[in-house]
């Protein structure tokens, strides 16, 4: 039907760090079986969305399965020296990636004008400080959006197998619709963006349009607490000035023979 190339997924190490944080485990003691299963689940989800999965994701999947198989083997009685933990190299890569990632995020959050200029912060008893500080909100990662989207698909996927003819669906048109909606509401719950009566394909295109707009900096996804309710906000001053013509367009017009109970499309 269609295949989409989207460069918002940063890499396999970024996904692994998300899974480690989500499961509240230590990088130095990764439960490799659980993390491998969840990692493969995300890859399956990307394939269901018909996204091009970069080769590095597949290489990491093979690496995780190799480590998992090595850890399942009984220790060798003939080994004179202590065997090296098969996770050691992966742990080293994750620790290095985490350090650079945190440094990059810290630099990106600094206001541009304050990178070279230091100003006096207002004191708590200053008369200018009259308004309460806004509650801290957390930026949502693309993996958290993907997990929330998986929950949306579980809610709307049809159970019956039937023959349908898909109508043309434009990624650019869906992006324009999202911008028009958010230009009025300014912010919306993530789940409210997806109509329960919409088709599986319409929901996927809406999600892809959302990812593209987040990537462009027109929208952002935030939450008040980790793994809390996800809110999509319009951060562009003028939604009408945002051009989506540069988006890689695709239109699906091919016949779909059925949708199985798991929601997978059979061509």
Helices and strands as residue ranges (DSSP letters): H 12-23, G 27-29, H 32-48, H 55-72, H 88-109, G 112-114, E 138-139, H 142-156, E 164-165, H 171-185, E 187-189, G 190-193, H 200-216, E 219-223, E 231-234, G 239-241, E 255-256, E 258-259, E 265-266
